[in-house]
Amino acid sequence: MQLGVYIQVPFCQTKCTYCNFHTDVVSAARFRPYVEAVTREIRGHRMLYEEAGLVRPEALADAVVDTIYIGGGTPSLLDSGELQRLVESVGETFATELREVTLEADPETIEEAKARAWARAGINRISFGLQSFSDRELTAVGRRHRRADIFRAVSILRAAGIANISFDLIAGLPHQTGESWGASITELLALAPEHVSIYMLEIDEGSRLGKEILSEGTRYSAAAVPGDDAVVGFYEVACGALAAAGYHHYEISNWAKPGLESLHNLKYWRREAYLGFGAGAHSFSGAERWGNEPDAAAYVRAMEAGRLPVAERETLTSERALEEELFLGLRQLDGIDLARIEARYGVQLAKRFARLAAGGFIEQDGPLVRLAPGRLSVSNEVFVELLR
């Protein structure tokens, strides 16, 4: 069994106004105890899982880890030695055939010595949370880096031998216009990252900016957030520009140069097994999902006491698994094999899909069903209709 490992580092320098993740701004003195707790969880996971009534040890006996993803937060804040210990703890605990080891990083945290140390530790992919190339937009949402930091950071990483770089952009930031969005896309293409993620701004109660927008306030530049139609237009501009530049659009929010799709994230969308370690990290065994306590301090205390701090768990019913197959499968532009899914779950879905096809929301080619190209930006509405 091929297995992905996710390691959560929930620390940031600042809390961005749009962020709805459970992350903390803490002193660097908190980093080392946290890393020690995570390595303890990784090395002792078999016993901890058994005690918590999760995956039995024999189920992992033939598991081979082929991807590691260190996310956050801003894990590039950690000392390079601490990051190396995290990677080494996986190799000391699991059989590994590592193809992809990703580190999330912010541009302003990149230094030559750190980049070289990351490469020596086996980190071969960097995922940058750029969000924008506009200093005005970056300032408005509380990002620490500026446009110049992006170019400097990419140059350092290339010189260190890290050949796989991913950029994230957000469509819908305060003060964003068609002109500024076009400039960000142009500059992104000039740097030619191997992978690109484009996200539309989420507006919900979980972030300061989201709360302000929903309450019709003006703080955090809420009044300067573009409207929904403009955001959809930005996404469609990105689709066209990335396609013209030769990027493969393989998931609603993700593009890659051919052969450089995110191997780790594909596990999520394909419902393959992965184990998450650290505060707030989630795992999936194929039959069950569980997540750790999200508060970093509580997580560390639990690990020091020798207890796995599972905060949530779900044993998947057949109905729930089917929903995931449809939702996650249709996020991939290759679509889903409807005949396979109907046979596996003993269901008939043709009428549901016929209704969506009649509305122009999906395309069907024999047993393969996919979202229609012009409907990608309204995929959530399609999913809601499908799961009724």
HUJO-V928652 format. One record per residue. N is the residue number from 1. NEAR is the number of other C-alpha atoms within 12 Angstrom. D_LAST is the distance of its C-alpha to the last C-alpha in Angstrom with 1 decimal. Layout:
# HUJO-V928652
N:NEAR:D_LAST
N:NEAR:D_LAST
This chain:
# HUJO-V928652
1:20:34.0
2:27:33.6
3:40:32.6
4:43:31.9
5:46:33.4
6:41:32.2
7:44:34.8
8:48:33.9
9:47:36.7
10:40:35.4
11:38:38.5
12:34:38.9
13:27:41.9
14:24:40.0
15:26:36.5
16:33:35.0
17:34:33.6
18:37:30.1
19:31:29.9
20:22:27.3
21:29:28.5
22:25:30.7
23:31:34.0
24:29:37.5
25:22:40.6
26:22:43.4
27:16:46.9
28:19:47.6
29:14:49.3
30:23:45.9
31:31:45.0
32:23:47.4
33:24:46.4
34:39:42.7
35:42:43.5
36:27:45.5
37:39:42.6
38:45:40.2
39:33:42.8
40:33:43.4
41:39:39.7
42:34:39.6
43:26:42.9
44:26:42.1
45:35:38.4
46:25:39.0
47:22:40.8
48:26:38.4
49:30:35.4
50:18:37.2
51:18:38.2
52:22:34.7
53:18:33.3
54:31:31.3
55:29:32.0
56:18:35.2
57:21:38.0
58:13:38.3
59:19:34.8
60:28:36.1
61:17:39.4
62:14:38.8
63:24:36.7
64:26:38.0
65:34:36.9
66:29:36.7
67:42:35.1
68:45:35.7
69:45:34.0
70:44:35.8
71:42:33.6
72:41:33.6
73:38:34.9
74:40:37.8
75:42:39.3
76:40:42.0
77:38:43.7
78:41:44.7
79:26:48.2
80:31:48.2
81:25:49.8
82:30:46.9
83:43:44.4
84:30:46.6
85:29:46.6
86:44:42.8
87:41:42.8
88:27:45.7
89:30:44.2
90:41:41.4
91:26:44.1
92:17:46.1
93:24:43.3
94:32:41.3
95:23:42.3
96:26:41.5
97:20:41.4
98:29:40.3
99:25:39.1
100:36:37.6
101:44:38.4
102:42:36.8
103:45:38.0
104:40:36.3
105:42:39.1
106:39:40.0
107:39:42.7
108:27:45.2
109:32:45.3
110:36:46.5
111:26:50.2
112:23:52.2
113:18:53.2
114:29:49.7
115:38:48.3
116:24:51.0
117:27:50.4
118:39:46.6
119:32:47.5
120:21:50.0
121:28:47.4
122:33:45.2
123:39:42.7
124:34:42.1
125:42:39.2
126:46:38.8
127:41:35.6
128:42:36.7
129:38:34.8
130:44:36.6
131:46:34.0
132:46:36.5
133:39:40.0
134:35:40.8
135:27:43.0
136:24:42.0
137:38:38.2
138:35:39.0
139:25:41.3
140:29:38.8
141:38:36.2
142:27:38.9
143:32:39.2
144:30:42.6
145:34:43.2
146:28:44.3
147:28:44.2
148:20:47.5
149:26:46.3
150:38:43.7
151:26:46.4
152:22:48.8
153:33:46.2
154:40:45.2
155:24:48.9
156:28:49.6
157:36:46.8
158:26:47.9
159:18:51.5
160:27:50.4
161:23:48.9
162:34:45.2
163:27:43.9
164:34:40.1
165:42:39.0
166:41:35.5
167:42:35.0
168:35:32.1
169:37:31.9
170:37:29.7
171:44:28.9
172:40:29.1
173:47:31.9
174:38:34.2
175:29:36.9
176:38:35.2
177:26:36.0
178:25:35.6
179:17:39.2
180:25:38.8
181:36:35.5
182:28:37.4
183:23:40.3
184:35:38.2
185:38:36.7
186:23:40.3
187:24:41.7
188:36:39.0
189:27:39.8
190:18:43.5
191:24:43.1
192:27:41.2
193:38:39.0
194:36:37.7
195:38:34.1
196:45:32.2
197:39:29.0
198:39:27.8
199:31:25.5
200:34:24.4
201:35:25.6
202:26:23.2
203:27:23.7
204:19:22.9
205:18:25.0
206:20:26.0
207:25:28.7
208:28:31.7
209:36:30.9
210:32:27.3
211:23:28.6
212:24:31.3
213:29:29.0
214:20:26.6
215:16:29.8
216:17:31.3
217:17:34.2
218:18:36.5
219:21:37.3
220:28:36.5
221:29:36.7
222:32:33.4
223:23:34.6
224:24:35.2
225:36:31.6
226:29:30.6
227:24:27.9
228:19:24.5
229:18:25.7
230:25:28.7
231:30:26.8
232:28:24.7
233:27:28.0
234:35:29.5
235:35:26.9
236:30:27.5
237:25:31.2
238:38:30.9
239:35:29.0
240:22:31.8
241:27:34.6
242:33:33.5
243:21:33.0
244:16:36.5
245:25:37.9
246:21:36.8
247:28:34.0
248:30:31.2
249:34:27.7
250:36:25.9
251:37:23.0
252:38:21.4
253:35:24.0
254:36:26.7
255:38:29.7
256:34:32.7
257:26:35.9
258:16:35.7
259:16:35.7
260:27:35.2
261:31:31.5
262:40:30.9
263:32:31.3
264:35:30.2
265:35:27.0
266:26:26.1
267:31:26.1
268:34:23.2
269:31:21.0
270:27:22.2
271:28:21.6
272:29:25.4
273:34:27.4
274:41:28.9
275:45:30.8
276:38:31.1
277:52:34.3
278:48:35.2
279:42:33.9
280:38:30.1
281:41:29.8
282:32:26.9
283:39:27.1
284:32:25.1
285:34:26.8
286:29:24.2
287:24:23.3
288:27:23.5
289:31:23.2
290:32:25.7
291:30:27.1
292:35:30.6
293:30:31.9
294:31:31.4
295:27:34.8
296:35:37.4
297:26:40.3
298:23:38.6
299:36:37.6
300:33:41.2
301:22:42.6
302:27:40.4
303:33:41.5
304:22:45.1
305:15:44.7
306:22:43.4
307:26:40.0
308:39:36.6
309:37:34.7
310:33:31.2
311:23:29.2
312:20:25.7
313:23:24.5
314:20:21.5
315:20:21.8
316:19:18.7
317:15:17.0
318:18:16.0
319:17:12.3
320:19:13.0
321:25:15.2
322:29:12.8
323:25:10.3
324:28:13.7
325:33:14.9
326:37:12.2
327:32:12.3
328:31:16.1
329:34:16.9
330:38:15.6
331:37:17.6
332:35:20.6
333:30:21.9
334:27:23.0
335:32:19.4
336:32:18.3
337:23:19.8
338:31:17.2
339:20:19.8
340:20:20.7
341:27:17.2
342:19:16.7
343:14:20.2
344:16:19.9
345:20:16.9
346:14:17.6
347:18:14.3
348:17:13.9
349:26:11.5
350:20:13.8
351:14:12.0
352:24:8.9
353:31:11.6
354:19:13.9
355:19:11.8
356:29:11.9
357:23:15.5
358:14:16.5
359:17:15.7
360:19:17.7
361:30:15.2
362:34:16.0
363:29:19.1
364:26:19.7
365:17:23.1
366:14:23.4
367:20:21.2
368:24:20.7
369:32:17.7
370:38:18.0
371:40:17.0
372:28:19.3
373:26:22.3
374:23:22.0
375:27:18.4
376:35:19.2
377:33:19.9
378:26:16.4
379:32:14.6
380:19:12.6
381:17:11.0
382:30:10.3
383:29:8.7
384:15:6.4
385:22:5.5
386:28:5.6
387:20:3.8
388:14:0.0
